[in-house]
Amino acid sequence: MTDNHRAKNPTVLLVDDEPDILELLELTLHKMGLDVDRAGNVREALTKLAARHYDLCLTDMRMPDGDGLQVVQHIVQSNLDLPVAVITAHGNMENAITALKAGAFDYLTKPVSLDQLRTLVKSALNLPRVTSPSGKTLLGTSPVMQKVRDLIERVARSQAPVHISGESGSGKELAARLIVERGARHDQPFIAVNCGAIPGDLMESEFFGYKKGAFTGADKDREGFFQAAHGGTLFLDEVADLPLIMQVKLLRVMQEKRVRKIGATGEEAVDVRIISATHHDLAERVRQGGFRQDLYYRLNVIPIQMPALRELRDDIPEIAQQILRRLRGDADVRFSDAAVHALQNYTFPGNVRELENAIERALALCLDGVINKQDLLLVPVERTQLDSVAISSKYPLPEYLDRVEKKALLEALEQTGFNRTAAAKLLGLTFRTMRYRMERLGIKEPSGEDRAD
């Protein structure tokens, strides 16, 4: 085959020792306008990979002289710009996950669904044309942040489930969106779901949809999150908050790639990539019995740990400058040296989100185009003073308890950007109790106003 012909028609290498499966797959790919090469074992596959360029490799896991994992590892270790997918026995998710962890683009289960095969091939061949339209990126030049960016670039070329962990405000959703923008599903739906914000009795209908008449009030068919994300990505934020019954249902959907609406008699296929995130330690939740180990194993195929802002202390001045440039618009506003020093020495329990809130408040408070230290309203400066008083004297007791309570409330409010509803949830209080205690202790919005969340 000539180079010109290869440039016109993408070429797929099929690796399998069963002639009937090879024939079926080859026929399907030919109908898609693709050229196909065959290899009947691992040795032959590696020889062909060394001899020419392919646009996609599809390999069975079981071969006479080895397994498909060797093909995956060879492609990854040789830095071949080539997506590789594996075919694994039905129900053998361990093999599929092992291949995904090794760098496989995706997997298919036997008996192979031709619809799923076509979808996989289209996604894989879409990879070279991917761009990043939004221009968004994770800020910071430190080695730990560069490592995260490099990992995002690698996993974007895969369809493997990704689990992003990190503190609140550390950029988990931004990382998920960057993975999508740099991957084959960049032009498909991105559905973000906060698992902790959905009432338990509505969770199944929200995720899977329902048929008209399935229950009282179901006056028409309704799509769920999975149907809305079909062809694209479902981002499950705060996945640790899923109740156990929904964890079972989610695991089944991820394994079978099919969902059943409430009230439906049959299932429908869904093509969705799952990216999950939480600020909790999910492995610890598994040990405590609050999260299923099999689902954790399935979600955590590729883990990404987002660093806390305090771990990027050297990056804080540049990150703050970039945020300021974005927020100030055409206004001529700058930080004083003291303000930069204060930012760099602050612990930022709310991470980048808290930094953005502090700079936004400071823009409203500053005078003469200069953000000074006092404009930032960095609470820990005041809390340190309170702590020193508390250490020297814990009497009278009511005043000491007020100081401790005010400190806890301020910490929660800072972490949540002064969202009282979220802060109350963090503290285990009702919204009404939170509002009462803020009023009693004289805690108001940084602007000096009170608001309704």
C-alpha positions as CSV (number, residue, x, y, z in Angstrom):
1,M,0.0,0.0,0.0
2,T,1.3,3.4,-0.9
3,D,1.9,6.3,1.5
4,N,-0.6,8.4,-0.4
5,H,-3.3,5.7,0.0
6,R,-2.5,5.4,3.7
7,A,-2.8,9.2,4.2
8,K,-6.2,9.1,2.6
9,N,-7.6,6.1,4.5
10,P,-6.8,5.6,8.2
11,T,-5.3,2.2,8.9
12,V,-6.2,-0.1,11.8
13,L,-4.1,-3.0,13.0
14,L,-6.3,-5.9,14.2
15,V,-4.6,-8.4,16.6
16,D,-6.5,-11.6,17.2
17,D,-5.9,-15.4,16.7
18,E,-9.6,-16.1,15.9
19,P,-10.2,-15.8,12.1
20,D,-14.0,-15.4,12.4
21,I,-13.7,-12.5,14.8
22,L,-11.0,-10.9,12.6
23,E,-13.2,-11.3,9.5
24,L,-16.2,-9.6,11.3
25,L,-14.1,-6.7,12.6
26,E,-12.4,-6.2,9.3
27,L,-15.6,-6.1,7.4
28,T,-17.1,-3.6,9.8
29,L,-14.0,-1.3,9.6
30,H,-13.9,-1.6,5.8
31,K,-17.5,-0.3,5.7
32,M,-16.3,2.7,7.7
33,G,-13.8,3.5,5.0
34,L,-10.8,2.2,6.9
35,D,-7.8,0.1,5.7
36,V,-7.0,-2.9,7.9
37,D,-3.9,-5.0,8.6
38,R,-4.1,-8.3,10.6
39,A,-1.8,-9.9,13.1
40,G,-2.5,-13.4,14.6
41,N,-0.3,-13.1,17.6
42,V,1.8,-10.8,19.8
43,R,5.1,-11.3,17.9
44,E,3.5,-10.6,14.5
45,A,1.8,-7.5,15.9
46,L,5.1,-6.0,17.3
47,T,6.8,-6.7,13.9
48,K,4.0,-4.9,12.0
49,L,4.0,-1.9,14.5
50,A,7.8,-1.5,13.9
51,A,7.4,-1.6,10.1
52,R,4.7,1.0,9.5
53,H,2.5,3.7,11.0
54,Y,-1.1,2.9,12.1
55,D,-3.9,5.2,13.2
56,L,-5.5,2.6,15.6
57,C,-4.6,-0.8,17.1
58,L,-7.3,-3.1,18.3
59,T,-6.0,-6.2,20.1
60,D,-7.6,-9.2,21.8
61,M,-6.3,-9.9,25.3
62,R,-5.7,-13.7,24.9
63,M,-3.1,-14.8,22.3
64,P,-1.2,-18.0,21.7
65,D,2.2,-16.4,22.5
66,G,1.2,-13.8,25.2
67,D,-1.6,-11.3,25.7
68,G,-2.8,-7.9,24.5
69,L,-1.3,-6.2,27.4
70,Q,2.1,-6.7,25.9
71,V,1.0,-4.9,22.8
72,V,-0.4,-2.0,24.9
73,Q,2.9,-1.8,26.8
74,H,5.0,-1.9,23.7
75,I,3.0,1.0,22.1
76,V,3.2,3.1,25.3
77,Q,6.9,2.4,26.0
78,S,7.9,3.1,22.4
79,N,6.1,6.4,22.5
80,L,4.1,5.6,19.4
81,D,1.4,8.2,18.6
82,L,-1.2,5.5,18.4
83,P,-4.4,4.8,20.4
84,V,-4.8,1.1,21.3
85,A,-7.9,-0.6,22.5
86,V,-8.3,-4.1,23.9
87,I,-11.0,-6.8,23.5
88,T,-11.6,-8.7,26.7
89,A,-13.9,-11.5,27.8
90,H,-17.4,-10.5,29.1
91,G,-17.3,-9.8,32.8
92,N,-13.6,-9.8,33.1
93,M,-13.3,-6.1,34.1
94,E,-9.9,-6.7,35.9
95,N,-8.2,-7.3,32.5
96,A,-9.9,-4.2,31.0
97,I,-8.8,-2.0,34.0
98,T,-5.3,-3.3,33.9
99,A,-5.1,-2.4,30.2
100,L,-6.5,1.1,30.8
101,K,-4.0,1.7,33.6
102,A,-1.2,0.6,31.2
103,G,-2.3,3.2,28.7
104,A,-5.0,1.6,26.6
105,F,-7.4,4.1,24.9
106,D,-10.5,2.0,25.6
107,Y,-11.9,-1.5,25.7
108,L,-14.6,-3.7,24.2
109,T,-16.1,-6.8,25.7
110,K,-17.0,-10.1,23.9
111,P,-19.3,-10.6,22.2
112,V,-18.2,-7.4,20.5
113,S,-21.1,-4.9,19.9
114,L,-20.5,-3.5,16.4
115,D,-22.2,-0.2,17.5
116,Q,-19.8,0.2,20.3
117,L,-16.9,-0.7,18.0
118,R,-17.9,2.0,15.5
119,T,-18.2,4.5,18.4
120,L,-14.8,3.6,19.7
121,V,-13.1,3.9,16.3
122,K,-14.7,7.3,15.6
123,S,-13.5,8.6,19.0
124,A,-9.9,7.2,18.5
125,L,-9.5,8.6,15.0
126,N,-10.8,12.0,16.3
127,L,-7.8,12.4,18.6
128,P,-5.3,14.0,16.2
129,R,-7.6,16.8,15.4
130,V,-8.2,17.8,19.0
131,T,-7.5,21.4,20.1
132,S,-8.2,23.4,23.3
133,P,-10.8,26.0,22.4
134,S,-11.2,27.7,25.8
135,G,-7.6,28.7,26.5
136,K,-8.1,27.8,30.2
137,T,-5.3,26.2,32.1
138,L,-4.1,25.3,35.5
139,L,-2.0,28.1,36.9
140,G,1.5,27.6,38.4
141,T,4.9,26.6,37.2
142,S,6.0,24.5,40.2
143,P,7.0,20.8,39.5
144,V,3.9,19.4,41.3
145,M,1.6,21.5,39.1
146,Q,3.6,20.7,35.9
147,K,3.2,17.0,36.8
148,V,-0.6,17.4,37.0
149,R,-0.7,19.2,33.6
150,D,1.4,16.4,32.0
151,L,-0.9,13.8,33.4
152,I,-3.9,15.6,32.1
153,E,-2.4,15.7,28.6
154,R,-1.8,11.9,28.8
155,V,-5.2,10.8,30.1
156,A,-7.0,13.1,27.7
157,R,-6.0,10.6,24.9
158,S,-7.7,7.8,26.8
159,Q,-11.3,6.9,27.5
160,A,-10.3,5.4,30.9
161,P,-12.2,6.6,34.0
162,V,-10.3,9.3,35.9
163,H,-10.7,10.1,39.6
164,I,-9.6,13.6,40.7
165,S,-9.0,14.2,44.4
166,G,-8.1,17.3,46.2
167,E,-9.3,19.9,48.7
168,S,-12.3,22.1,48.0
169,G,-11.4,25.0,45.6
170,S,-8.2,23.3,44.3
171,G,-9.5,23.1,40.7
172,K,-10.9,19.6,40.3
173,E,-13.7,20.6,37.9
174,L,-11.3,22.7,35.8
175,A,-8.9,19.7,35.5
176,A,-11.9,17.6,34.4
177,R,-12.8,20.1,31.7
178,L,-9.2,20.3,30.5
179,I,-9.2,16.5,30.1
180,V,-12.3,16.7,28.0
181,E,-11.1,19.7,25.9
182,R,-7.9,17.9,25.0
183,G,-9.6,14.5,24.2
184,A,-11.7,12.9,21.5
185,R,-14.9,14.0,23.2
186,H,-14.1,17.7,23.2
187,D,-17.1,18.5,20.9
188,Q,-19.6,16.3,22.8
189,P,-21.7,17.0,25.9
190,F,-20.0,17.6,29.3
191,I,-22.5,17.1,32.1
192,A,-21.3,18.1,35.6
193,V,-23.3,16.6,38.5
194,N,-22.9,17.5,42.2
195,C,-23.7,14.1,43.8
196,G,-24.2,15.6,47.2
197,A,-26.8,18.1,46.0
198,I,-29.4,15.5,44.7
199,P,-32.0,14.2,47.2
200,G,-31.8,10.5,47.6
201,D,-35.4,9.8,46.5
202,L,-34.7,11.6,43.2
203,M,-31.3,10.2,42.5
204,E,-32.2,7.3,40.3
205,S,-34.6,9.3,38.1
206,E,-32.0,12.1,37.8
207,F,-29.3,9.7,36.7
208,F,-31.2,7.3,34.4
209,G,-34.4,9.2,33.5
210,Y,-38.0,7.8,33.5
211,K,-40.9,6.9,31.3
212,K,-44.2,8.7,31.2
213,G,-46.5,7.2,33.9
214,A,-43.6,5.5,35.9
215,F,-44.8,7.3,39.0
216,T,-47.1,10.1,40.2
217,G,-46.1,13.3,38.4
218,A,-44.3,11.6,35.5
219,D,-46.4,13.2,32.8
220,K,-43.8,12.7,30.1
221,D,-40.6,10.8,29.2
222,R,-37.5,12.4,30.7
223,E,-33.8,11.8,30.0
224,G,-31.3,11.4,32.8
225,F,-27.8,12.5,33.2
226,F,-26.4,9.5,31.3
227,Q,-28.6,10.1,28.3
228,A,-27.8,13.8,28.3
229,A,-24.0,12.9,28.4
230,H,-24.3,10.3,25.6
231,G,-21.3,10.5,23.4
232,G,-19.5,12.8,25.9
233,T,-18.4,13.0,29.5
234,L,-20.3,12.7,32.8
235,F,-18.4,14.5,35.6
236,L,-19.5,13.2,39.0
237,D,-18.4,15.8,41.5
238,E,-18.4,14.8,45.2
239,V,-18.9,11.2,44.2
240,A,-18.2,10.1,47.8
241,D,-21.7,11.4,48.7
242,L,-23.5,8.8,46.6
243,P,-25.6,6.5,48.7
244,L,-24.7,2.8,48.6
245,I,-27.7,1.8,46.5
246,M,-26.7,4.3,43.8
247,Q,-23.2,3.1,43.9
248,V,-24.4,-0.4,43.0
249,K,-26.4,1.0,40.0
250,L,-23.5,3.2,38.9
251,L,-21.1,0.2,38.9
252,R,-23.5,-1.8,36.8
253,V,-23.9,1.0,34.2
254,M,-20.1,1.4,34.0
255,Q,-19.6,-2.3,33.4
256,E,-22.5,-2.9,31.0
257,K,-22.6,0.5,29.3
258,R,-26.4,0.3,29.4
259,V,-29.1,2.1,31.4
260,R,-32.7,1.4,32.1
261,K,-35.1,4.3,32.7
262,I,-37.5,4.0,35.6
263,G,-40.7,2.4,34.2
264,A,-39.0,1.1,31.0
265,T,-39.0,-2.6,30.0
266,G,-35.7,-2.5,28.2
267,E,-32.3,-1.0,28.5
268,E,-30.5,1.4,26.2
269,A,-26.9,1.7,25.3
270,V,-24.9,4.7,26.5
271,D,-21.5,5.9,25.5
272,V,-20.2,8.0,28.4
273,R,-16.8,8.6,29.8
274,I,-16.8,9.0,33.6
275,I,-14.7,11.5,35.4
276,S,-15.2,11.6,39.2
277,A,-13.9,13.9,42.0
278,T,-14.2,14.4,45.7
279,H,-12.5,16.3,48.5
280,H,-12.9,13.3,50.7
281,D,-10.3,10.5,51.0
282,L,-12.2,7.9,49.0
283,A,-9.9,5.0,50.0
284,E,-10.6,5.8,53.6
285,R,-14.4,5.8,52.9
286,V,-13.9,2.3,51.4
287,R,-12.1,1.2,54.6
288,Q,-15.0,2.6,56.7
289,G,-17.6,0.8,54.6
290,G,-19.1,4.0,53.2
291,F,-18.0,3.4,49.7
292,R,-18.0,0.2,47.6
293,Q,-14.5,-1.2,47.0
294,D,-15.5,-2.5,43.5
295,L,-16.8,0.9,42.4
296,Y,-13.7,2.7,43.8
297,Y,-11.5,0.3,41.8
298,R,-13.6,1.0,38.7
299,L,-13.5,4.8,39.1
300,N,-9.9,5.1,40.2
301,V,-8.4,3.7,37.1
302,I,-6.3,6.9,36.6
303,P,-5.9,9.0,39.7
304,I,-5.0,12.7,39.7
305,Q,-4.2,14.5,42.9
306,M,-4.7,18.2,42.8
307,P,-2.3,20.1,45.0
308,A,-3.4,22.5,47.6
309,L,-2.5,26.2,47.0
310,R,-0.3,26.2,50.1
311,E,1.9,23.6,48.3
312,L,2.4,26.1,45.5
313,R,3.6,28.9,47.7
314,D,6.3,30.1,45.2
315,D,3.6,30.3,42.5
316,I,1.1,32.4,44.5
317,P,2.4,35.8,43.3
318,E,2.1,34.9,39.6
319,I,-1.3,33.1,40.1
320,A,-2.6,36.2,42.0
321,Q,-1.4,38.5,39.2
322,Q,-3.1,36.4,36.5
323,I,-6.4,36.3,38.5
324,L,-6.1,40.1,39.0
325,R,-5.6,40.7,35.3
326,R,-8.7,38.6,34.5
327,L,-10.9,40.3,37.2
328,R,-9.9,43.9,36.8
329,G,-10.7,44.2,33.1
330,D,-9.5,47.6,31.7
331,A,-8.9,49.1,35.2
332,D,-5.4,49.9,36.2
333,V,-5.0,48.1,39.6
334,R,-2.0,46.5,41.1
335,F,-0.9,44.8,44.3
336,S,1.3,46.5,46.9
337,D,4.4,44.6,48.0
338,A,2.8,44.0,51.4
339,A,-0.3,42.5,49.8
340,V,1.8,40.1,47.7
341,H,3.8,39.1,50.8
342,A,0.5,38.6,52.8
343,L,-0.9,36.4,50.0
344,Q,2.2,34.3,49.8
345,N,2.2,33.7,53.6
346,Y,-1.5,32.9,53.9
347,T,-2.5,29.2,54.2
348,F,-5.6,29.5,51.9
349,P,-7.8,26.7,53.3
350,G,-10.2,27.4,50.4
351,N,-7.4,27.2,47.8
352,V,-7.6,29.0,44.5
353,R,-11.3,29.7,44.9
354,E,-10.6,31.5,48.1
355,L,-7.8,33.4,46.5
356,E,-10.2,34.6,43.7
357,N,-12.7,35.6,46.3
358,A,-10.1,37.6,48.2
359,I,-8.9,39.4,45.1
360,E,-12.5,40.2,44.0
361,R,-13.3,41.7,47.4
362,A,-10.1,43.6,47.4
363,L,-10.9,45.2,44.0
364,A,-14.1,46.6,45.5
365,L,-12.3,47.9,48.6
366,C,-9.0,49.3,47.3
367,L,-8.3,53.0,46.7
368,D,-6.2,54.7,44.1
369,G,-5.6,51.6,42.1
370,V,-3.5,49.8,44.7
371,I,-4.6,46.6,46.6
372,N,-3.1,46.8,50.1
373,K,-2.8,44.1,52.7
374,Q,-5.9,45.3,54.6
375,D,-8.0,45.2,51.4
376,L,-7.6,41.5,51.2
377,L,-9.4,40.8,54.5
378,L,-7.3,37.7,55.1
379,V,-9.0,36.3,58.2
380,P,-6.1,34.3,59.7
381,V,-4.2,37.5,60.5
382,E,-7.0,38.4,62.9
383,R,-7.4,34.8,64.1
384,T,-3.7,34.6,65.0
385,Q,-4.3,37.5,67.3
386,L,-7.4,35.9,68.8
387,D,-5.5,32.7,69.3
388,S,-2.7,34.4,71.3
389,V,-5.3,36.0,73.6
390,A,-7.0,32.7,74.0
391,I,-3.8,31.0,75.0
392,S,-2.9,33.6,77.6
393,S,-6.4,33.7,79.1
394,K,-9.4,31.5,78.7
395,Y,-11.5,33.5,81.1
396,P,-14.1,34.7,81.4
397,L,-15.4,31.5,79.7
398,P,-18.3,33.0,77.7
399,E,-15.9,35.4,75.9
400,Y,-13.4,32.6,75.2
401,L,-16.1,30.3,73.8
402,D,-17.3,33.1,71.6
403,R,-13.8,33.6,70.2
404,V,-13.5,29.8,69.4
405,E,-17.0,29.7,67.8
406,K,-16.2,32.8,65.7
407,K,-13.0,31.3,64.5
408,A,-14.7,28.1,63.4
409,L,-17.5,30.1,61.6
410,L,-15.0,32.3,59.8
411,E,-12.9,29.3,58.6
412,A,-16.0,27.6,57.2
413,L,-17.2,30.9,55.5
414,E,-13.7,31.5,54.0
415,Q,-13.6,28.0,52.6
416,T,-17.0,28.4,50.9
417,G,-16.6,31.9,49.6
418,F,-19.0,33.2,52.3
419,N,-21.8,31.0,51.1
420,R,-23.7,30.5,54.4
421,T,-25.7,27.5,53.2
422,A,-22.5,25.6,52.2
423,A,-20.7,26.8,55.4
424,A,-23.6,25.5,57.6
425,K,-23.4,22.1,55.9
426,L,-19.6,22.0,56.5
427,L,-20.1,22.8,60.2
428,G,-23.1,20.4,60.6
429,L,-25.5,23.3,61.4
430,T,-28.9,24.2,60.0
431,F,-29.0,27.3,57.9
432,R,-31.2,29.0,60.5
433,T,-28.6,28.2,63.3
434,M,-25.8,29.5,61.1
435,R,-27.5,32.8,60.4
436,Y,-28.4,33.3,64.1
437,R,-24.8,32.6,65.2
438,M,-23.4,35.0,62.6
439,E,-25.7,37.7,63.8
440,R,-24.9,37.1,67.4
441,L,-21.1,37.2,66.8
442,G,-21.3,40.2,64.4
443,I,-20.0,38.3,61.3
444,K,-21.0,39.9,58.0
445,E,-20.1,39.7,54.4
446,P,-16.7,41.3,53.6
447,S,-18.6,44.1,52.0
448,G,-20.3,44.7,55.3
449,E,-23.7,43.6,53.9
450,D,-25.7,40.6,54.8
451,R,-27.2,38.4,52.1
452,A,-29.5,35.5,51.5
453,D,-27.8,32.5,50.0
